[in-house]
Amino acid sequence: VGMRLEAKDRKNEHMTCAANVISVNAADRRIEINFDGWSASYDYWCSAADPDLHPIGWCRANGVNLNSPRNTEFGSWVDYLSRTNYKAVPFEGFTTRQTAGMTPRARRFSPGMRLEARDRLNPHMMCVATVAMVEGSRLMIHFDGWTSKYDYWCSPATDDIHPIGWCDRFGFTLQPPKGRSKDGFHWNSYLKEVGAIAAPKNLFVGEGSAQVGCFMKNMKLEAKDPQNPRQFRVVTIAQVREGKLLIHFDGSTGENDFWCERSSTDIHPIGWCALNGLQLEKPIGHSGRFVWSDYLEEQHARAVPTHLFTEEQHWSRDSLKRFTENMRLEAKDRKNPTLICVATITQVRNDGKELLIHFDGWTSSYDYWCQRDTHDIHPVGWCAAHGIKLQAPKGKSHSSFNWIRYLTSCHADQAPKACFAPASLRGPR
């Protein structure tokens, strides 16, 4: 009782939510499920082997949207469990059907295995670490030689842990166990000394997230100038340190260089400005027409491979087509977040960056302002494409609602897909 898992909401069957076990009938192997933060009206009894139940991490592994606890800061399962001291139902407690789509990596990690891990209290540091505990689909990481106050729970899929040798391979400084010299530390001799084994490389996602290492010194890309946010400039990666990039503006003295995360939306692949109809400022001192292919050849440089950039780094808010008043779309009801409803944009402000959403047939008490790139709005037909029930305007039948007939009767246009950010076009996550 009290253990956490993920479970389908049977009153809203397209939803899978953070849940907990509140009662157990051991004789019949039945359990009662409650959804964290929600009233008992959503509770239900089911078999412990019911296919609607899943271990934590199932939604993430299967690309399904996990509805977090109501009125509670969630962040992630690791953060939530660490903060609340709740326990997860062990992975081994589920059937194969309940864990479908998951790679139970945590089952293959064993206490005592050594690896390299990020110190989350000092995130620029990578340290010698041990798998102290394995519980369900999560690991307890302990830093060798240090007290347990630095320990943390994590998913086996986190990019905070890596196989031994990862730091050396990608140019990171590995912090040895407390009291040991950096110069005198060697993994092979250390493992023999403590009688331990290294966590096998095949347990790590991407063998330790080696993608970080593909952002290399001297590679070229395009970046927003933090001093002049409307300008985009030709830049070079001057340094790669602890997974962060030092961005240098080509032709400058370096006084405006800045550090950023590799996932920062201020950096983009070459050609991004041209693709989005934005002006790319030439490097200081560069004469004549700027062409990326010629410039790379002149500089004997390489561009950062485009596949290393996130989807958000490939698109621009400035390149989105503009929403206009009276356009129709599908939007989340923020007062009843399980519902996606027929909605209208009734106002646009702040140069098109903010929208007032109104739910057709309902009073303005449900209206809300949102950013145009919010994940709460979707184009017409999104619910149907992803098997989600669309709430029709008040007074209209859900079963007979048809977007084409409705738009015609309202003399309204649907918001074009080109207005929406990528995350608004994807299915539930």
C-alpha positions as CSV (number, residue, x, y, z in Angstrom):
1,V,0.0,0.0,0.0
2,G,1.2,3.5,-0.9
3,M,3.5,2.3,-3.7
4,R,3.4,4.3,-7.0
5,L,2.8,3.2,-10.5
6,E,1.1,4.4,-13.8
7,A,-2.5,3.5,-14.5
8,K,-5.2,4.2,-17.0
9,D,-8.0,6.5,-15.9
10,R,-11.1,4.4,-16.6
11,K,-13.4,7.5,-16.8
12,N,-11.1,9.1,-19.4
13,E,-9.6,6.0,-21.1
14,H,-7.2,8.0,-23.3
15,M,-5.4,9.1,-20.1
16,T,-2.7,7.4,-18.1
17,C,-1.9,8.9,-14.8
18,A,0.4,8.9,-11.8
19,A,-1.3,6.6,-9.3
20,N,-0.9,4.7,-6.0
21,V,-2.1,1.5,-4.4
22,I,-4.5,2.3,-1.5
23,S,-5.8,-1.2,-0.7
24,V,-4.7,-4.8,-1.3
25,N,-6.8,-8.0,-1.3
26,A,-4.1,-10.6,-1.1
27,A,-6.5,-13.5,-1.3
28,D,-7.9,-12.5,-4.7
29,R,-4.7,-10.7,-5.8
30,R,-6.8,-7.5,-6.4
31,I,-5.7,-3.9,-5.6
32,E,-7.4,-0.6,-5.4
33,I,-6.0,2.3,-7.4
34,N,-6.1,6.0,-6.5
35,F,-4.9,8.8,-8.7
36,D,-2.5,11.1,-6.9
37,G,-4.2,14.4,-6.1
38,W,-7.6,13.4,-7.4
39,S,-10.8,12.5,-5.5
40,A,-11.9,9.0,-4.6
41,S,-14.6,9.1,-7.4
42,Y,-11.9,8.0,-9.8
43,D,-10.6,5.1,-7.7
44,Y,-11.2,1.5,-8.9
45,W,-10.4,-2.1,-7.9
46,C,-8.7,-4.3,-10.4
47,S,-6.6,-7.4,-10.7
48,A,-2.9,-6.9,-9.9
49,A,-2.2,-8.3,-13.4
50,D,-4.6,-5.8,-15.1
51,P,-3.1,-4.6,-18.4
52,D,-4.2,-1.0,-17.5
53,L,-1.4,-0.9,-14.8
54,H,2.2,-0.2,-15.6
55,P,5.5,0.4,-13.8
56,I,6.8,3.9,-13.5
57,G,8.5,4.9,-16.7
58,W,6.1,3.0,-19.0
59,C,4.6,6.1,-20.5
60,R,8.0,7.6,-21.3
61,A,9.2,4.4,-22.8
62,N,6.1,4.1,-25.0
63,G,5.6,7.8,-26.0
64,V,2.4,8.2,-24.0
65,N,1.6,11.3,-22.1
66,L,1.7,10.8,-18.3
67,N,-0.8,13.0,-16.4
68,S,1.1,14.1,-13.3
69,P,-0.5,14.4,-9.8
70,R,-3.0,17.2,-9.4
71,N,-1.9,20.4,-7.6
72,T,1.5,18.9,-6.9
73,E,5.0,19.8,-8.3
74,F,6.0,16.7,-10.2
75,G,8.9,17.3,-12.6
76,S,9.8,13.7,-13.1
77,W,9.2,10.4,-11.3
78,V,12.8,10.5,-9.9
79,D,12.2,14.0,-8.5
80,Y,8.8,13.2,-7.2
81,L,9.8,9.9,-5.4
82,S,12.9,11.5,-4.0
83,R,11.0,14.5,-2.6
84,T,8.1,12.5,-1.1
85,N,9.9,9.3,-0.1
86,Y,7.2,7.3,-1.8
87,K,8.3,3.9,-3.2
88,A,7.6,2.5,-6.7
89,V,5.9,-0.8,-7.3
90,P,8.9,-3.0,-8.3
91,F,9.3,-3.7,-11.9
92,E,9.4,-7.4,-11.2
93,G,5.8,-7.1,-9.8
94,F,4.4,-6.6,-13.3
95,T,3.6,-9.0,-16.0
96,T,5.2,-9.0,-19.5
97,R,2.0,-7.4,-20.9
98,Q,2.1,-4.6,-18.3
99,T,5.7,-3.8,-19.1
100,A,5.3,-4.0,-22.9
101,G,7.6,-1.5,-24.7
102,M,10.0,-1.1,-21.8
103,T,13.6,-2.2,-21.6
104,P,14.0,-3.2,-18.0
105,R,17.6,-2.0,-17.8
106,A,17.4,-1.5,-14.0
107,R,17.0,-5.2,-13.5
108,R,20.4,-5.8,-15.1
109,F,22.2,-3.2,-13.0
110,S,23.4,-4.7,-9.7
111,P,24.3,-3.1,-6.4
112,G,28.1,-2.6,-6.2
113,M,28.6,-2.0,-10.0
114,R,30.8,1.0,-10.7
115,L,30.2,3.8,-13.2
116,E,30.7,7.5,-13.9
117,A,28.0,9.8,-12.7
118,R,27.2,13.5,-12.5
119,D,27.1,15.1,-9.1
120,R,23.7,16.8,-9.2
121,L,24.6,19.2,-6.4
122,N,27.7,20.2,-8.4
123,P,26.5,19.5,-12.0
124,H,29.8,20.4,-13.6
125,M,31.5,17.5,-11.9
126,M,31.6,13.9,-13.1
127,C,32.6,11.4,-10.4
128,V,33.5,7.8,-9.7
129,A,30.3,6.2,-8.4
130,T,28.6,3.0,-7.3
131,V,25.1,1.6,-7.9
132,A,24.1,1.5,-4.2
133,M,20.6,0.1,-4.7
134,V,18.3,-1.1,-7.4
135,E,14.5,-0.7,-6.8
136,G,12.0,-1.4,-9.5
137,S,13.1,0.7,-12.5
138,R,15.4,3.1,-10.7
139,L,18.9,3.2,-9.3
140,M,20.4,4.8,-6.2
141,I,23.8,6.4,-7.1
142,H,26.5,6.8,-4.5
143,F,29.8,8.7,-4.9
144,D,32.7,6.6,-3.7
145,G,34.3,8.0,-0.6
146,W,31.6,10.6,0.1
147,T,28.7,10.6,2.5
148,S,25.2,9.6,1.5
149,K,24.0,13.3,1.4
150,Y,25.1,13.3,-2.3
151,D,23.3,10.1,-3.2
152,Y,20.3,10.3,-5.6
153,W,17.8,8.1,-7.3
154,C,17.7,8.1,-11.1
155,S,16.3,6.3,-14.1
156,P,18.7,4.0,-15.9
157,A,18.0,6.1,-19.0
158,T,19.2,9.4,-17.5
159,D,22.2,11.0,-19.2
160,D,23.7,11.7,-15.8
161,I,25.3,8.2,-15.7
162,H,27.8,6.7,-18.0
163,P,30.0,3.6,-18.3
164,I,33.5,3.7,-17.0
165,G,35.9,5.4,-19.5
166,W,33.2,7.8,-20.8
167,C,34.9,10.9,-19.3
168,D,38.3,10.0,-20.8
169,R,36.7,9.3,-24.2
170,F,34.9,12.6,-24.4
171,G,37.4,14.9,-22.7
172,F,35.7,15.3,-19.3
173,T,37.6,15.5,-16.0
174,L,36.7,12.5,-13.8
175,Q,36.7,13.2,-10.0
176,P,38.3,10.2,-8.2
177,P,37.0,8.9,-4.9
178,K,37.5,11.2,-2.0
179,G,41.1,11.2,-0.8
180,R,42.6,9.9,-4.0
181,S,44.7,11.7,-6.5
182,K,43.4,12.4,-10.0
183,D,46.7,11.6,-11.5
184,G,47.0,8.3,-9.7
185,F,43.5,7.0,-10.4
186,H,43.1,4.2,-12.9
187,W,39.8,2.3,-13.3
188,N,41.3,-1.2,-13.8
189,S,43.5,-1.1,-10.7
190,Y,40.7,0.5,-8.7
191,L,38.2,-2.2,-9.6
192,K,40.7,-4.9,-8.6
193,E,41.4,-3.1,-5.3
194,V,37.8,-2.8,-4.2
195,G,36.7,-6.2,-5.7
196,A,34.0,-4.6,-7.9
197,I,32.9,-4.8,-11.6
198,A,32.0,-2.1,-14.0
199,A,28.4,-1.7,-15.1
200,P,28.3,-3.1,-18.7
201,K,28.1,-0.6,-21.5
202,N,25.0,-2.2,-23.0
203,L,23.0,-1.1,-19.9
204,F,23.4,2.6,-20.8
205,V,21.2,4.4,-23.3
206,G,23.4,5.1,-26.3
207,E,26.3,3.6,-24.4
208,G,26.4,6.6,-22.1
209,S,24.9,9.4,-24.2
210,A,27.9,9.7,-26.4
211,Q,26.0,12.2,-28.5
212,V,27.4,15.0,-26.3
213,G,30.8,14.2,-27.7
214,C,29.7,15.0,-31.2
215,F,29.5,18.7,-30.5
216,M,33.2,19.3,-31.0
217,K,35.5,22.2,-30.7
218,N,35.8,24.4,-33.8
219,M,32.5,23.2,-35.3
220,K,30.4,25.9,-36.9
221,L,26.7,26.8,-36.4
222,E,24.2,29.7,-36.1
223,A,23.3,31.4,-32.9
224,K,21.2,34.2,-31.4
225,D,23.3,37.1,-30.1
226,P,22.3,37.5,-26.4
227,Q,23.3,41.2,-26.5
228,N,21.0,41.8,-29.6
229,P,18.3,39.1,-29.5
230,R,17.0,40.0,-32.9
231,Q,20.3,39.2,-34.5
232,F,21.6,35.8,-35.6
233,R,25.3,35.3,-36.2
234,V,27.9,32.9,-37.5
235,V,29.5,31.2,-34.5
236,T,32.1,28.6,-33.6
237,I,32.2,26.1,-30.6
238,A,35.3,27.4,-28.8
239,Q,35.1,24.8,-26.0
240,V,33.1,21.8,-24.9
241,R,33.2,21.3,-21.1
242,E,31.0,19.0,-19.0
243,G,28.4,18.8,-21.7
244,K,28.2,22.6,-22.2
245,L,29.3,24.6,-25.2
246,L,31.3,27.9,-25.3
247,I,29.9,29.9,-28.2
248,H,32.3,32.3,-30.0
249,F,31.1,34.9,-32.6
250,D,33.3,34.6,-35.6
251,G,35.5,37.6,-36.2
252,S,35.0,39.0,-32.6
253,T,37.5,39.4,-29.9
254,G,35.8,36.9,-27.7
255,E,34.4,39.3,-25.1
256,N,30.8,38.4,-25.9
257,D,31.4,34.6,-25.9
258,F,28.8,32.7,-23.9
259,W,28.2,29.3,-22.4
260,C,25.0,27.3,-23.2
261,E,23.5,23.9,-22.9
262,R,23.7,21.7,-26.1
263,S,19.8,21.8,-26.1
264,S,19.6,25.6,-25.9
265,T,17.1,27.1,-28.3
266,D,19.6,30.0,-29.0
267,I,21.7,27.7,-31.2
268,H,20.8,26.2,-34.6
269,P,22.2,24.2,-37.5
270,I,23.8,26.1,-40.4
271,G,21.2,27.2,-42.9
272,W,18.6,27.7,-40.2
273,C,18.2,31.4,-40.8
274,A,17.8,31.0,-44.5
275,L,15.2,28.3,-44.0
276,N,13.2,30.5,-41.6
277,G,13.5,33.7,-43.6
278,L,15.8,35.4,-41.1
279,Q,18.9,37.4,-41.8
280,L,22.2,35.9,-40.7
281,E,24.9,38.5,-39.8
282,K,28.2,37.9,-41.6
283,P,31.3,37.4,-39.4
284,I,33.0,40.6,-38.5
285,G,35.6,41.4,-41.2
286,H,34.1,39.1,-43.8
287,S,33.8,40.8,-47.2
288,G,31.5,39.9,-50.0
289,R,28.5,37.6,-50.1
290,F,28.4,35.0,-47.3
291,V,27.8,31.4,-48.4
292,W,28.1,28.7,-45.8
293,S,29.7,26.1,-48.0
294,D,32.4,28.5,-49.2
295,Y,33.0,29.8,-45.7
296,L,33.5,26.3,-44.2
297,E,36.0,25.5,-47.0
298,E,37.9,28.8,-46.3
299,Q,38.1,28.1,-42.6
300,H,38.9,24.4,-43.0
301,A,36.0,23.8,-40.6
302,R,33.0,21.5,-40.2
303,A,29.4,22.3,-39.3
304,V,27.7,20.7,-36.4
305,P,25.7,17.7,-37.8
306,T,22.0,18.7,-38.1
307,H,20.8,15.5,-36.4
308,L,22.4,16.5,-33.1
309,F,20.0,19.4,-32.8
310,T,16.6,19.0,-31.1
311,E,13.3,19.5,-32.9
312,E,12.9,22.8,-31.0
313,Q,16.3,24.0,-32.3
314,H,15.2,23.3,-35.9
315,W,12.2,25.7,-35.8
316,S,11.6,29.3,-35.0
317,R,8.8,31.1,-33.2
318,D,9.4,34.0,-35.6
319,S,8.9,31.8,-38.6
320,L,5.4,30.5,-37.5
321,K,2.5,31.8,-39.5
322,R,0.4,34.2,-37.5
323,F,-2.8,33.2,-35.7
324,T,-5.7,35.6,-36.3
325,E,-8.9,36.3,-34.4
326,N,-11.9,34.0,-35.0
327,M,-9.7,31.1,-36.1
328,R,-10.9,27.7,-34.7
329,L,-8.7,25.0,-33.1
330,E,-8.7,22.4,-30.4
331,A,-7.5,23.4,-26.9
332,K,-7.0,22.0,-23.4
333,D,-9.5,23.2,-20.8
334,R,-7.1,24.4,-18.1
335,K,-9.8,24.2,-15.4
336,N,-10.5,20.6,-16.5
337,P,-7.2,19.5,-18.0
338,T,-8.4,16.1,-19.0
339,L,-10.6,17.7,-21.6
340,I,-9.7,18.9,-25.2
341,C,-12.4,21.2,-26.6
342,V,-13.5,23.1,-29.6
343,A,-12.2,26.6,-29.2
344,T,-11.8,30.0,-30.8
345,I,-9.0,32.6,-30.8
346,T,-10.9,35.7,-29.7
347,Q,-7.9,38.1,-29.2
348,V,-4.3,38.3,-30.3
349,R,-1.8,40.6,-28.7
350,N,1.9,41.3,-28.1
351,D,2.7,41.2,-31.9
352,G,0.9,37.9,-32.2
353,K,2.8,36.1,-29.5
354,E,-0.2,35.8,-27.1
355,L,-3.6,34.3,-27.8
356,L,-6.9,34.5,-25.8
357,I,-8.6,31.1,-26.0
358,H,-12.4,30.9,-25.7
359,F,-14.4,27.6,-25.6
360,D,-17.3,27.7,-28.0
361,G,-20.7,27.8,-26.3
362,W,-19.2,28.4,-22.8
363,T,-18.9,31.6,-20.8
364,S,-15.7,33.6,-20.7
365,S,-14.9,32.3,-17.2
366,Y,-13.1,29.4,-18.9
367,D,-11.1,31.7,-21.2
368,Y,-7.3,32.0,-20.8
369,W,-4.3,33.7,-22.4
370,C,-1.5,31.5,-23.6
371,Q,1.7,31.8,-25.6
372,R,1.3,30.8,-29.3
373,D,3.8,28.0,-28.9
374,T,2.1,26.4,-25.9
375,H,1.5,22.6,-25.9
376,D,-2.1,23.2,-24.8
377,I,-3.5,24.1,-28.3
378,H,-3.7,21.9,-31.4
379,P,-4.9,22.1,-35.0
380,V,-8.4,21.0,-36.0
381,G,-8.4,17.2,-36.3
382,W,-5.7,16.6,-33.8
383,C,-8.0,14.7,-31.4
384,A,-9.3,12.4,-34.1
385,A,-5.8,11.7,-35.4
386,H,-4.7,10.5,-31.9
387,G,-7.8,8.7,-30.7
388,I,-8.8,11.4,-28.1
389,K,-12.3,12.5,-27.5
390,L,-13.0,16.0,-28.6
391,Q,-15.5,18.0,-26.5
392,A,-18.0,19.6,-28.8
393,P,-19.3,23.2,-28.2
394,K,-21.8,23.4,-25.4
395,G,-25.3,22.3,-26.5
396,K,-24.0,20.2,-29.4
397,S,-23.8,16.4,-29.6
398,H,-20.3,14.9,-29.2
399,S,-21.2,11.9,-31.4
400,S,-22.5,13.9,-34.3
401,F,-20.0,16.8,-34.2
402,N,-18.3,17.4,-37.5
403,W,-15.6,20.1,-38.0
404,I,-16.3,20.8,-41.6
405,R,-20.0,21.4,-41.1
406,Y,-19.3,23.4,-38.0
407,L,-16.7,25.7,-39.6
408,T,-19.1,26.3,-42.5
409,S,-22.0,27.1,-40.2
410,C,-19.8,29.6,-38.3
411,H,-18.3,31.1,-41.4
412,A,-14.9,30.6,-39.7
413,D,-11.5,29.2,-40.7
414,Q,-9.4,26.7,-38.9
415,A,-6.0,27.7,-37.7
416,P,-3.4,26.4,-40.2
417,K,-1.0,23.8,-39.0
418,A,1.9,26.1,-39.9
419,C,0.8,28.3,-37.0
420,F,1.6,25.6,-34.4
421,A,4.8,24.7,-32.7
422,P,6.1,21.2,-33.4
423,A,5.1,19.9,-29.9
424,S,1.5,20.9,-30.6
425,L,1.4,18.7,-33.7
426,R,2.8,15.6,-32.1
427,G,0.6,13.0,-30.3
428,P,0.2,12.8,-26.5
429,R,3.5,12.4,-24.7
